[in-house]
Structure formats: structure tokens, C-alpha cells
């Protein structure tokens, strides 16, 4: 799990990304596949070649505010 900021310059809002991958890479039989990560706010998509699956969701207003404060701390 990590927090990612949307790459769309009009949005730039943070969201959470959860990555799911089998321990033995059997999920996709060891073959890299294009997986889309879509911003839950604006729908902007990025493609990652991966052995994983990704699930994204918006942060709560409190989590987003905390992220903004932490990411702007010198």
C-alpha cells in the first residue's frame, strides 16, 4: 500500500494504491501484463507493466488533509 498523487495537473489529488501479487507469481503465470491505475477523483489512467493487480481508492477528507500537510513539510 502506498499513497500516490494524480499525475493530471488539473487534479493532483492523492489516493491510496493497494498492490496484490501472489508469492510465487502464479497470478499471471509469471508474465508481465499492463495494469491500469486510475485516479478515483478524475479518472486519469496510468499503465504499469507488472505481475501484480492494483486496487485504488480515494483517501478520506481527513487522510487527504494529513497527506497534504506531511507532503508540504520541509
N, C-alpha and C positions, 0 to 999 in steps of 0.2 A: 504494500500500500504506500502511495506517495501522493503529494499534492502537486498538481500541475497547473500552470497558468495558461489560459487560452492564447493561442498564437495569433488570433484575429485581433488586429489593432483596435477595432471598434469595441471589442468585448473585454479582453484581457482579464476576465474574472477567473479565480481559482476554482478547481474542482478536484475531487478525490479519484484516484485511479487504483483499482484493485487488479492484481495480476494473478492468474491461475495457470499453473503449469504442473503437469504430472511429474513425479520424481524420476521416472525413467524415460521421459519424453515420449511416452506412448500416445499421448493425447492426439497428436497429429502425425504419429508414426515417424518421428524424428525429422520431418520435413518442414522447413520454414514456409510460413504462409503469411499473406498480407492480412493484418488485423487492423480494423479501424478503431480509432479512439475519437469519439465525438464529444464536443463540449455540450454539457447539458443545458447551457444558457442560450447559446446562439446556433448550435448545430454544426459549427466548424469542425471538419474532419481532418485527421492526420492518419496516415497509414504507417504501420510499423511491421516490418518483417520479423516474425517471431515464432517460437514454439509454444507461445502462451496464448491465453484468451484474456481479454480485458473487460472489466465492468467499471463504468464511471457513474458518479452521482454528484449532485451539487452539494456544497457544504451548507450547513445551517447558517442563518444570518450571524449568529454568534461566532461560529467557527471561521466564517469568512472575514469578519472584523478582526479576530485574533490573528489570522494569517496576514492580513494587511498590515497590522501593527508590527508583527515579527519581521516581515519581509522588508519593511522600511526602517528598521532599527539599524543604526550604523555599527 
